Amino acid sequence: MKRHLVWFRNDLRVDDHPALSHACASKDDAVVAIYFYCAKQFAAHDVGRNQQYLIQKALSNLSQSLEQLNIKLIILTSDDFASSIDRLSQVIDDLAITDLHLNIEYAYNERQRDKQACQVLSNKTNCHRYVADSLVAPWDVLSKQGTPFKVFTPFSKAVYEAMDKSPIHPLSMPTARAKENLNAFQTVSNSDLDEVKPTAKFCPDISENNVHKQLADFVDDSIIDYKKDRDFPAIPGTSQISPALAIGSVSIRRCYEFARAKRGEGAKTWIKELIWRDFYRSVMWHFPYVARGQGFLPVDKKIHWNRSEDDFEKWCAGSTGVPIVDSAMRQLLTTGWMHNRLRMVVASFLCKNLWIDWRWGERFFAQHLYDFDYASNNGGWQWSASIGTDAAPYFRVFNPVSQAERFDPDAEFIRKWIEPLQSLPSKAIHQFEQKPLPNYPSCMVDIKDSRKKAIEQFKVAKESEDD
Ligand SMILES: Cc1cc2nc3c(=O)[nH]c(=O)nc-3n(C[C@H](O)[C@H](O)[C@H](O)COP(=O)(O)OP(=O)(O)OC[C@H]3O[C@@H](n4cnc5c(N)ncnc54)[C@H](O)[C@@H]3O)c2cc1C
């Protein structure tokens, strides 16, 4: 009889979980699961309290779901990735594990950890690795020349082709094992986790049942209008599935499966967004230096950013004096989530109008988002700063005034988040540059001037690339 160990990481679910399903393939084998809670690693990766809280909730849900399958989830604390490998090795010895199963993670440190773990452990157990965190594996989406894509449109075409060739079939959760399986691994006891409190006032329900219902409701009621509504932050026009995807309580393939059944432009546009997630994973896989604080484009090294802590603090606190920027930052601080259109607006404002290093913004988002996802966050920030793959051209600077007029014309979103502006007409709010708004800071920069300056500085940086 074999003894299988499933190593859970950012895939805290039982549905569509290749590592779990393969471990459970034979009903006669014994199966146990493990998760390492690495507090110091979270700190090193800037994973904030919001996402840590979500992970703790998801672990408790996962433990219950696995128990219903008569599988024990062992939760152990360990400082960082390196020490988790030592502890894993010990558990494998103690429980006489014959087979270790894990779903592949694409980010740089995680990849190094898995490589090292499989090298160290291969003399005592069989390591099985599976693709679970993308629609198509990054190494299967290459150009005709066999090179990775640097631009989204041809990448997405190749993803569609790959999915046509090998259609996606998410796996159902495995059937319950015999009761004895639960008791077979009671010798290892769980660590107590230090409870983390979120900084946000709200927390999404990321239990698997709820997330599947949320997806079904979104696909039934809202996906039809997604293309039209998704850019308006006052409308709940997007799925808000991202926190569940980030910690893996739902799989990307399950999301795709829900939407594939629907026809129309809305579903098509939504699936395209899922492919953006794959795109940034592919970038991280093929160009791992982007995960080590470097811009994809070399011009990043030539830019001399503004390092004013005061300016940055104002942006973080939602006190820049630009209503659309401040309302978005307040949404983030209160809910731990921000609308995609606004992520682009606030990122552009930070990097282009305040000329602050995109890495500072990337870090702040990581520390506050429930849905913090290394690849998508890094990709989004590099795109906004015009130093990433397929990035916004450097002369494209979002104008926060026209963005607000276009996507929040009645200032409904702004009023929701900035109390002193609640009784003002939308016209006055949008004209904040001409006439200061009562009980609200005046704009910290001249929007037109700072835009012009940013373009000039970028030009200088680009020219100095040849030096
Ligand atoms: C500066 C910046 C930082 C970002 N940081 C993150 C992050 O840390 N985590 C994160 O999940 N997304 C990030 N995004 C992408 C995007 O803003 C969010 O995925 C989206 O807002 C989540 O809301 P939703 O689930 O309602 O999205 P929907 O519109 O319903 O889209 C469905 C899913 O598609 C994926 N998706 C959508 N847009 C993008 C995109 N532009 N790039 C990659 N994937 C996308 C997400 O997984 C999302 O949940 C960032 C974007 C920018 C511009």
Ligand as a Chemical Component Dictionary entry (heavy atoms), coordinates in Angstrom:
data_LIG
# 
_chem_comp.id                   LIG 
_chem_comp.type                 NON-POLYMER 
_chem_comp.pdbx_formal_charge   0 
_chem_comp.three_letter_code    LIG 
# 
loop_
_chem_comp_atom.comp_id 
_chem_comp_atom.atom_id 
_chem_comp_atom.alt_atom_id 
_chem_comp_atom.type_symbol 
_chem_comp_atom.charge 
_chem_comp_atom.model_Cartn_x 
_chem_comp_atom.model_Cartn_y 
_chem_comp_atom.model_Cartn_z 
_chem_comp_atom.pdbx_ordinal 
LIG C1  C1  C 0 -1.522  48.070 -10.632 1  
LIG C2  C2  C 0 -2.345  46.801 -10.672 2  
LIG C3  C3  C 0 -2.193  45.849 -9.667  3  
LIG C4  C4  C 0 -2.944  44.652 -9.699  4  
LIG N1  N1  N 0 -2.768  43.730 -8.693  5  
LIG C5  C5  C 0 -3.451  42.556 -8.730  6  
LIG C6  C6  C 0 -3.271  41.577 -7.718  7  
LIG O1  O1  O 0 -2.463  41.714 -6.790  8  
LIG N2  N2  N 0 -4.043  40.448 -7.791  9  
LIG C7  C7  C 0 -4.931  40.232 -8.810  10 
LIG O2  O2  O 0 -5.603  39.186 -8.823  11 
LIG N3  N3  N 0 -5.079  41.134 -9.791  12 
LIG C8  C8  C 0 -4.391  42.289 -9.786  13 
LIG N4  N4  N 0 -4.590  43.220 -10.774 14 
LIG C9  C9  C 0 -5.486  42.887 -11.902 15 
LIG C10 C10 C 0 -6.969  43.277 -11.720 16 
LIG O3  O3  O 0 -7.075  44.593 -11.288 17 
LIG C11 C11 C 0 -7.719  42.357 -10.749 18 
LIG O4  O4  O 0 -7.488  41.006 -11.086 19 
LIG C12 C12 C 0 -9.237  42.600 -10.786 20 
LIG O5  O5  O 0 -9.521  43.926 -10.452 21 
LIG C13 C13 C 0 -9.920  41.666 -9.808  22 
LIG O6  O6  O 0 -11.288 41.927 -9.744  23 
LIG P1  P1  P 0 -12.354 40.879 -10.291 24 
LIG O7  O7  O 0 -12.094 39.529 -9.715  25 
LIG O8  O8  O 0 -13.699 41.474 -10.063 26 
LIG O9  O9  O 0 -12.004 40.842 -11.828 27 
LIG P2  P2  P 0 -12.844 40.402 -13.109 28 
LIG O10 O10 O 0 -12.939 41.592 -13.990 29 
LIG O11 O11 O 0 -14.100 39.714 -12.764 30 
LIG O12 O12 O 0 -11.842 39.384 -13.831 31 
LIG C14 C14 C 0 -11.818 37.986 -13.485 32 
LIG C15 C15 C 0 -10.422 37.567 -13.134 33 
LIG O13 O13 O 0 -9.543  37.769 -14.235 34 
LIG C16 C16 C 0 -8.239  38.092 -13.765 35 
LIG N5  N5  N 0 -7.885  39.446 -14.216 36 
LIG C17 C17 C 0 -8.715  40.453 -14.526 37 
LIG N6  N6  N 0 -8.007  41.537 -14.944 38 
LIG C18 C18 C 0 -6.713  41.184 -14.866 39 
LIG C19 C19 C 0 -5.481  41.866 -15.149 40 
LIG N7  N7  N 0 -5.453  43.117 -15.616 41 
LIG N8  N8  N 0 -4.332  41.207 -14.928 42 
LIG C20 C20 C 0 -4.312  39.931 -14.475 43 
LIG N9  N9  N 0 -5.446  39.239 -14.200 44 
LIG C21 C21 C 0 -6.625  39.860 -14.395 45 
LIG C22 C22 C 0 -8.316  38.088 -12.245 46 
LIG O14 O14 O 0 -7.914  36.824 -11.776 47 
LIG C23 C23 C 0 -9.799  38.336 -11.993 48 
LIG O15 O15 O 0 -10.236 37.864 -10.743 49 
LIG C24 C24 C 0 -3.856  44.428 -10.766 50 
LIG C25 C25 C 0 -3.998  45.392 -11.766 51 
LIG C26 C26 C 0 -3.260  46.571 -11.723 52 
LIG C27 C27 C 0 -3.449  47.596 -12.807 53 
# 
loop_
_chem_comp_bond.comp_id 
_chem_comp_bond.atom_id_1 
_chem_comp_bond.atom_id_2 
_chem_comp_bond.value_order 
_chem_comp_bond.pdbx_ordinal 
LIG C1  C2  SING 1  
LIG C2  C3  SING 2  
LIG C2  C26 DOUB 3  
LIG C3  C4  DOUB 4  
LIG C4  N1  SING 5  
LIG C4  C24 SING 6  
LIG N1  C5  DOUB 7  
LIG C5  C6  SING 8  
LIG C5  C8  SING 9  
LIG C6  O1  DOUB 10 
LIG C6  N2  SING 11 
LIG N2  C7  SING 12 
LIG C7  O2  DOUB 13 
LIG C7  N3  SING 14 
LIG N3  C8  DOUB 15 
LIG C8  N4  SING 16 
LIG N4  C9  SING 17 
LIG N4  C24 SING 18 
LIG C9  C10 SING 19 
LIG C10 O3  SING 20 
LIG C10 C11 SING 21 
LIG C11 O4  SING 22 
LIG C11 C12 SING 23 
LIG C12 O5  SING 24 
LIG C12 C13 SING 25 
LIG C13 O6  SING 26 
LIG O6  P1  SING 27 
LIG P1  O7  DOUB 28 
LIG P1  O8  SING 29 
LIG P1  O9  SING 30 
LIG O9  P2  SING 31 
LIG P2  O10 DOUB 32 
LIG P2  O11 SING 33 
LIG P2  O12 SING 34 
LIG O12 C14 SING 35 
LIG C14 C15 SING 36 
LIG C15 O13 SING 37 
LIG C15 C23 SING 38 
LIG O13 C16 SING 39 
LIG C16 N5  SING 40 
LIG C16 C22 SING 41 
LIG N5  C17 SING 42 
LIG N5  C21 SING 43 
LIG C17 N6  DOUB 44 
LIG N6  C18 SING 45 
LIG C18 C19 SING 46 
LIG C18 C21 DOUB 47 
LIG C19 N7  SING 48 
LIG C19 N8  DOUB 49 
LIG N8  C20 SING 50 
LIG C20 N9  DOUB 51 
LIG N9  C21 SING 52 
LIG C22 O14 SING 53 
LIG C22 C23 SING 54 
LIG C23 O15 SING 55 
LIG C24 C25 DOUB 56 
LIG C25 C26 SING 57 
LIG C26 C27 SING 58 
# 
